[in-house]
Amino acid sequence: MSEFMGLIKGHYEAKQGGFLPGGGSLHSAMTPHGPDADCFEKASKAKLEPERIADGTMAFMFESSLSLAVTKWGLKTCGCLDEDYYKCWEPLQAHFTPTSRSPTEPK
């Protein structure tokens, strides 16, 4: 599945400072993606209750079972490709502990 997202106005909380209005992102099938490390950590520690997010923001996303691709212009000519896109995940910390068991899990 391919996913294309664009930001029309406002901000995108999952990529602070790196996804500006007028920008778009394409994640092709089997491409890892998700919120940046800071957004993940904040959301993981937040109190679980209803909250408003992204007031004043307008974004869109669509998914397709078809393979989507960026044109040569988008990759080379326009000069807007974020070559450091992957770096937003470098600070991610591992939180998985395979030996930890939930109190409700059978032993």
Secondary structure by P-SEA (a helix, b strand, c coil): cbbbbbbcccccccccccccccccccccccccccccaaaaaaaaacccccccccccbbbbbbbbcbbbbbccccccccccccccccccccccccccccccccccccc
